């Protein structure tokens, strides 16, 4: 399977190292290759203007980082703003896939993220401090596009490492 992945990477022209420490893929190599392309464009290059190449015009977003487990309708335009904000907050930020698991229409990942906060992050002024945290994402693909996403990251460790003054009170959850 690893040789199939390498062939797929070469076919889509990726030059950035995006292979994970471990890849476990049972079927649907097209979805894995789509994720690897997305990882390079959105997570490594942080080119949010291309989010529409990977995400459906509307997709279900279950993002625990957004204040709970609420499900919202996501749109590629919102992702463009998010990646621009990420670049501004930490231009030197790096990200690595630690594990990628794919089965049927799903691709799941665990990543490690590190960098330096040199711009505004979570509404807080630059600290100049370094950070390192982990995150997990799960993507559901349909016809090569992401139609559903679940995500969370260790935001608490990030806040502690940067010494940010962030309101950590729990938001009320819907019934």
ChimeraX commands (.cxc) that place a marker at each C-alpha (Angstrom):
marker #1 position 0.00,0.00,0.00 radius 0.5
marker #1 position 2.86,2.42,0.76 radius 0.5
marker #1 position 4.09,2.18,-2.85 radius 0.5
marker #1 position 0.58,3.04,-4.05 radius 0.5
marker #1 position 0.66,6.12,-1.81 radius 0.5
marker #1 position 4.03,7.20,-3.16 radius 0.5
marker #1 position 2.82,6.76,-6.73 radius 0.5
marker #1 position -0.27,8.83,-5.87 radius 0.5
marker #1 position 1.87,11.58,-4.34 radius 0.5
marker #1 position 4.06,11.74,-7.42 radius 0.5
marker #1 position 1.00,11.75,-9.69 radius 0.5
marker #1 position -0.50,14.79,-7.95 radius 0.5
marker #1 position 2.85,16.57,-7.88 radius 0.5
marker #1 position 3.42,16.83,-4.13 radius 0.5
marker #1 position 6.97,17.72,-3.19 radius 0.5
marker #1 position 6.41,18.54,0.49 radius 0.5
marker #1 position 6.99,15.56,2.79 radius 0.5
marker #1 position 3.50,14.64,3.97 radius 0.5
marker #1 position 3.85,10.97,4.75 radius 0.5
marker #1 position 2.85,9.98,8.24 radius 0.5
marker #1 position 4.86,7.97,10.69 radius 0.5
marker #1 position 2.20,5.30,10.17 radius 0.5
marker #1 position -0.38,4.87,7.42 radius 0.5
marker #1 position -3.07,2.21,7.70 radius 0.5
marker #1 position -5.36,2.20,4.69 radius 0.5
marker #1 position -7.94,-0.45,3.87 radius 0.5
marker #1 position -9.39,0.39,0.48 radius 0.5
marker #1 position -10.27,3.75,-1.09 radius 0.5
marker #1 position -6.70,4.92,-1.89 radius 0.5
marker #1 position -8.28,7.83,-3.80 radius 0.5
marker #1 position -9.55,9.30,-0.52 radius 0.5
marker #1 position -6.10,8.91,1.05 radius 0.5
marker #1 position -4.50,10.69,-1.91 radius 0.5
marker #1 position -7.14,13.46,-1.69 radius 0.5
marker #1 position -6.36,13.88,2.01 radius 0.5
marker #1 position -2.60,14.01,1.34 radius 0.5
marker #1 position -3.17,16.69,-1.31 radius 0.5
marker #1 position -5.43,18.62,1.10 radius 0.5
marker #1 position -2.80,18.31,3.85 radius 0.5
marker #1 position -0.13,19.81,1.60 radius 0.5
marker #1 position -2.29,22.67,0.26 radius 0.5
marker #1 position -4.29,23.60,3.37 radius 0.5
marker #1 position -2.23,22.48,6.36 radius 0.5
marker #1 position 1.35,22.86,5.08 radius 0.5
marker #1 position 1.02,25.76,2.61 radius 0.5
marker #1 position -2.07,27.13,4.44 radius 0.5
marker #1 position -3.55,28.25,1.12 radius 0.5
marker #1 position -7.16,28.55,2.24 radius 0.5
marker #1 position -8.13,30.06,-1.12 radius 0.5
marker #1 position -8.05,26.48,-2.44 radius 0.5
marker #1 position -10.34,24.96,0.24 radius 0.5
marker #1 position -13.11,24.60,-2.36 radius 0.5
marker #1 position -10.95,22.08,-4.21 radius 0.5
marker #1 position -11.30,19.68,-1.27 radius 0.5
marker #1 position -14.48,20.61,0.62 radius 0.5
marker #1 position -18.04,20.49,-0.69 radius 0.5
marker #1 position -19.75,23.90,-0.99 radius 0.5
marker #1 position -21.47,23.03,2.30 radius 0.5
marker #1 position -20.24,20.34,4.67 radius 0.5
marker #1 position -21.10,19.18,8.17 radius 0.5
marker #1 position -18.57,20.36,10.73 radius 0.5
marker #1 position -18.30,18.77,14.17 radius 0.5
marker #1 position -15.47,20.88,15.55 radius 0.5
marker #1 position -14.85,20.51,19.28 radius 0.5
marker #1 position -12.45,23.49,19.14 radius 0.5
marker #1 position -15.35,25.78,18.28 radius 0.5
marker #1 position -16.81,25.66,21.79 radius 0.5
marker #1 position -18.44,22.30,22.18 radius 0.5
marker #1 position -19.79,19.48,20.12 radius 0.5
marker #1 position -22.29,21.48,18.10 radius 0.5
marker #1 position -22.70,20.51,14.47 radius 0.5
marker #1 position -22.63,23.40,12.03 radius 0.5
marker #1 position -22.71,23.86,8.29 radius 0.5
marker #1 position -19.19,24.69,7.10 radius 0.5
marker #1 position -18.19,26.47,3.92 radius 0.5
marker #1 position -14.81,26.71,2.16 radius 0.5
marker #1 position -14.83,30.53,2.49 radius 0.5
marker #1 position -14.67,30.24,6.29 radius 0.5
marker #1 position -11.67,27.92,5.98 radius 0.5
marker #1 position -9.91,30.54,3.84 radius 0.5
marker #1 position -10.17,33.04,6.72 radius 0.5
marker #1 position -9.08,30.41,9.25 radius 0.5
marker #1 position -5.89,29.52,7.36 radius 0.5
marker #1 position -5.05,33.21,6.79 radius 0.5
marker #1 position -5.40,33.79,10.54 radius 0.5
marker #1 position -3.16,30.78,11.21 radius 0.5
marker #1 position -0.44,32.12,8.91 radius 0.5
marker #1 position -0.60,35.54,10.57 radius 0.5
marker #1 position -0.44,34.10,14.11 radius 0.5
marker #1 position 2.50,31.78,13.46 radius 0.5
marker #1 position 4.24,32.04,10.07 radius 0.5
marker #1 position 6.84,29.43,11.11 radius 0.5
marker #1 position 4.22,26.84,12.13 radius 0.5
marker #1 position 4.93,23.25,11.05 radius 0.5
marker #1 position 2.64,20.23,11.09 radius 0.5
marker #1 position 3.25,16.52,10.76 radius 0.5
marker #1 position 0.91,13.58,10.31 radius 0.5
marker #1 position 1.69,11.06,13.04 radius 0.5
marker #1 position -0.89,8.46,12.00 radius 0.5
marker #1 position -3.35,8.25,9.10 radius 0.5
marker #1 position -6.08,5.63,9.09 radius 0.5
marker #1 position -8.53,5.22,6.23 radius 0.5
marker #1 position -11.45,2.88,5.75 radius 0.5
marker #1 position -14.29,3.10,3.24 radius 0.5
marker #1 position -15.24,6.80,2.88 radius 0.5
marker #1 position -13.34,7.97,6.00 radius 0.5
marker #1 position -9.80,9.27,6.57 radius 0.5
marker #1 position -8.70,9.91,10.17 radius 0.5
marker #1 position -5.49,11.58,11.25 radius 0.5
marker #1 position -3.50,12.46,14.33 radius 0.5
marker #1 position -1.07,15.33,13.86 radius 0.5
marker #1 position 1.58,17.22,15.81 radius 0.5
marker #1 position 1.75,21.00,15.35 radius 0.5
marker #1 position 4.58,23.30,16.48 radius 0.5
marker #1 position 5.73,26.86,15.94 radius 0.5
marker #1 position 6.07,30.30,17.51 radius 0.5
marker #1 position 3.26,32.75,18.26 radius 0.5
marker #1 position 4.41,35.97,16.56 radius 0.5
marker #1 position 0.94,37.29,15.70 radius 0.5
marker #1 position -2.47,37.56,17.34 radius 0.5
marker #1 position -3.88,34.18,18.38 radius 0.5
marker #1 position -7.24,33.52,20.08 radius 0.5
marker #1 position -7.62,37.28,20.46 radius 0.5
marker #1 position -4.33,37.57,22.39 radius 0.5
marker #1 position -1.32,39.67,21.45 radius 0.5
marker #1 position 1.86,37.94,20.23 radius 0.5
marker #1 position 3.91,36.32,22.98 radius 0.5
marker #1 position 6.94,35.19,20.99 radius 0.5
marker #1 position 6.63,31.83,22.76 radius 0.5
marker #1 position 7.04,28.45,21.11 radius 0.5
marker #1 position 4.25,25.86,21.18 radius 0.5
marker #1 position 3.70,22.20,20.40 radius 0.5
marker #1 position 0.38,20.34,20.57 radius 0.5
marker #1 position -1.53,17.50,18.96 radius 0.5
marker #1 position -4.75,17.46,16.95 radius 0.5
marker #1 position -7.06,14.88,15.42 radius 0.5
marker #1 position -9.31,15.13,12.38 radius 0.5
marker #1 position -11.72,12.74,10.70 radius 0.5
marker #1 position -12.99,13.40,7.19 radius 0.5
marker #1 position -15.85,11.77,5.30 radius 0.5
marker #1 position -15.45,11.88,1.52 radius 0.5
marker #1 position -18.08,11.66,-1.19 radius 0.5
marker #1 position -17.06,11.83,-4.85 radius 0.5
marker #1 position -13.59,13.05,-3.82 radius 0.5
marker #1 position -14.88,15.95,-1.70 radius 0.5
marker #1 position -15.11,16.32,2.06 radius 0.5
marker #1 position -18.76,16.35,3.11 radius 0.5
marker #1 position -18.24,15.94,6.86 radius 0.5
marker #1 position -15.43,16.73,9.31 radius 0.5
marker #1 position -14.81,16.04,12.99 radius 0.5
marker #1 position -11.90,17.82,14.66 radius 0.5
marker #1 position -10.29,18.66,17.94 radius 0.5
marker #1 position -6.92,19.76,19.22 radius 0.5
marker #1 position -5.23,20.09,22.56 radius 0.5
marker #1 position -6.09,23.79,22.84 radius 0.5
marker #1 position -5.58,23.79,26.61 radius 0.5
marker #1 position -1.90,22.85,26.31 radius 0.5
marker #1 position -1.51,25.50,23.59 radius 0.5
marker #1 position -3.06,28.16,25.85 radius 0.5
marker #1 position -0.83,27.12,28.75 radius 0.5
marker #1 position 2.36,27.05,26.67 radius 0.5
marker #1 position 1.68,30.54,25.33 radius 0.5
marker #1 position 0.44,31.92,28.65 radius 0.5
marker #1 position -2.68,33.30,26.99 radius 0.5
marker #1 position -5.45,34.94,28.97 radius 0.5
marker #1 position -8.37,33.06,27.44 radius 0.5
marker #1 position -11.84,32.53,28.95 radius 0.5
marker #1 position -11.93,28.79,29.64 radius 0.5
marker #1 position -15.45,28.69,31.04 radius 0.5
marker #1 position -17.60,26.01,29.51 radius 0.5
marker #1 position -20.18,27.09,26.98 radius 0.5
marker #1 position -23.69,25.70,27.55 radius 0.5
marker #1 position -24.36,22.72,25.32 radius 0.5
marker #1 position -27.63,22.18,23.51 radius 0.5
marker #1 position -29.93,19.42,24.74 radius 0.5
marker link #1:1,2 radius 0.2
marker link #1:2,3 radius 0.2
marker link #1:3,4 radius 0.2
marker link #1:4,5 radius 0.2
marker link #1:5,6 radius 0.2
marker link #1:6,7 radius 0.2
marker link #1:7,8 radius 0.2
marker link #1:8,9 radius 0.2
marker link #1:9,10 radius 0.2
marker link #1:10,11 radius 0.2
marker link #1:11,12 radius 0.2
marker link #1:12,13 radius 0.2
marker link #1:13,14 radius 0.2
marker link #1:14,15 radius 0.2
marker link #1:15,16 radius 0.2
marker link #1:16,17 radius 0.2
marker link #1:17,18 radius 0.2
marker link #1:18,19 radius 0.2
marker link #1:19,20 radius 0.2
marker link #1:20,21 radius 0.2
marker link #1:21,22 radius 0.2
marker link #1:22,23 radius 0.2
marker link #1:23,24 radius 0.2
marker link #1:24,25 radius 0.2
marker link #1:25,26 radius 0.2
marker link #1:26,27 radius 0.2
marker link #1:27,28 radius 0.2
marker link #1:28,29 radius 0.2
marker link #1:29,30 radius 0.2
marker link #1:30,31 radius 0.2
marker link #1:31,32 radius 0.2
marker link #1:32,33 radius 0.2
marker link #1:33,34 radius 0.2
marker link #1:34,35 radius 0.2
marker link #1:35,36 radius 0.2
marker link #1:36,37 radius 0.2
marker link #1:37,38 radius 0.2
marker link #1:38,39 radius 0.2
marker link #1:39,40 radius 0.2
marker link #1:40,41 radius 0.2
marker link #1:41,42 radius 0.2
marker link #1:42,43 radius 0.2
marker link #1:43,44 radius 0.2
marker link #1:44,45 radius 0.2
marker link #1:45,46 radius 0.2
marker link #1:46,47 radius 0.2
marker link #1:47,48 radius 0.2
marker link #1:48,49 radius 0.2
marker link #1:49,50 radius 0.2
marker link #1:50,51 radius 0.2
marker link #1:51,52 radius 0.2
marker link #1:52,53 radius 0.2
marker link #1:53,54 radius 0.2
marker link #1:54,55 radius 0.2
marker link #1:55,56 radius 0.2
marker link #1:56,57 radius 0.2
marker link #1:57,58 radius 0.2
marker link #1:58,59 radius 0.2
marker link #1:59,60 radius 0.2
marker link #1:60,61 radius 0.2
marker link #1:61,62 radius 0.2
marker link #1:62,63 radius 0.2
marker link #1:63,64 radius 0.2
marker link #1:64,65 radius 0.2
marker link #1:65,66 radius 0.2
marker link #1:66,67 radius 0.2
marker link #1:67,68 radius 0.2
marker link #1:68,69 radius 0.2
marker link #1:69,70 radius 0.2
marker link #1:70,71 radius 0.2
marker link #1:71,72 radius 0.2
marker link #1:72,73 radius 0.2
marker link #1:73,74 radius 0.2
marker link #1:74,75 radius 0.2
marker link #1:75,76 radius 0.2
marker link #1:76,77 radius 0.2
marker link #1:77,78 radius 0.2
marker link #1:78,79 radius 0.2
marker link #1:79,80 radius 0.2
marker link #1:80,81 radius 0.2
marker link #1:81,82 radius 0.2
marker link #1:82,83 radius 0.2
marker link #1:83,84 radius 0.2
marker link #1:84,85 radius 0.2
marker link #1:85,86 radius 0.2
marker link #1:86,87 radius 0.2
marker link #1:87,88 radius 0.2
marker link #1:88,89 radius 0.2
marker link #1:89,90 radius 0.2
marker link #1:90,91 radius 0.2
marker link #1:91,92 radius 0.2
marker link #1:92,93 radius 0.2
marker link #1:93,94 radius 0.2
marker link #1:94,95 radius 0.2
marker link #1:95,96 radius 0.2
marker link #1:96,97 radius 0.2
marker link #1:97,98 radius 0.2
marker link #1:98,99 radius 0.2
marker link #1:99,100 radius 0.2
marker link #1:100,101 radius 0.2
marker link #1:101,102 radius 0.2
marker link #1:102,103 radius 0.2
marker link #1:103,104 radius 0.2
marker link #1:104,105 radius 0.2
marker link #1:105,106 radius 0.2
marker link #1:106,107 radius 0.2
marker link #1:107,108 radius 0.2
marker link #1:108,109 radius 0.2
marker link #1:109,110 radius 0.2
marker link #1:110,111 radius 0.2
marker link #1:111,112 radius 0.2
marker link #1:112,113 radius 0.2
marker link #1:113,114 radius 0.2
marker link #1:114,115 radius 0.2
marker link #1:115,116 radius 0.2
marker link #1:116,117 radius 0.2
marker link #1:117,118 radius 0.2
marker link #1:118,119 radius 0.2
marker link #1:119,120 radius 0.2
marker link #1:120,121 radius 0.2
marker link #1:121,122 radius 0.2
marker link #1:122,123 radius 0.2
marker link #1:123,124 radius 0.2
marker link #1:124,125 radius 0.2
marker link #1:125,126 radius 0.2
marker link #1:126,127 radius 0.2
marker link #1:127,128 radius 0.2
marker link #1:128,129 radius 0.2
marker link #1:129,130 radius 0.2
marker link #1:130,131 radius 0.2
marker link #1:131,132 radius 0.2
marker link #1:132,133 radius 0.2
marker link #1:133,134 radius 0.2
marker link #1:134,135 radius 0.2
marker link #1:135,136 radius 0.2
marker link #1:136,137 radius 0.2
marker link #1:137,138 radius 0.2
marker link #1:138,139 radius 0.2
marker link #1:139,140 radius 0.2
marker link #1:140,141 radius 0.2
marker link #1:141,142 radius 0.2
marker link #1:142,143 radius 0.2
marker link #1:143,144 radius 0.2
marker link #1:144,145 radius 0.2
marker link #1:145,146 radius 0.2
marker link #1:146,147 radius 0.2
marker link #1:147,148 radius 0.2
marker link #1:148,149 radius 0.2
marker link #1:149,150 radius 0.2
marker link #1:150,151 radius 0.2
marker link #1:151,152 radius 0.2
marker link #1:152,153 radius 0.2
marker link #1:153,154 radius 0.2
marker link #1:154,155 radius 0.2
marker link #1:155,156 radius 0.2
marker link #1:156,157 radius 0.2
marker link #1:157,158 radius 0.2
marker link #1:158,159 radius 0.2
marker link #1:159,160 radius 0.2
marker link #1:160,161 radius 0.2
marker link #1:161,162 radius 0.2
marker link #1:162,163 radius 0.2
marker link #1:163,164 radius 0.2
marker link #1:164,165 radius 0.2
marker link #1:165,166 radius 0.2
marker link #1:166,167 radius 0.2
marker link #1:167,168 radius 0.2
marker link #1:168,169 radius 0.2
marker link #1:169,170 radius 0.2
marker link #1:170,171 radius 0.2
marker link #1:171,172 radius 0.2
marker link #1:172,173 radius 0.2
marker link #1:173,174 radius 0.2
marker link #1:174,175 radius 0.2
view
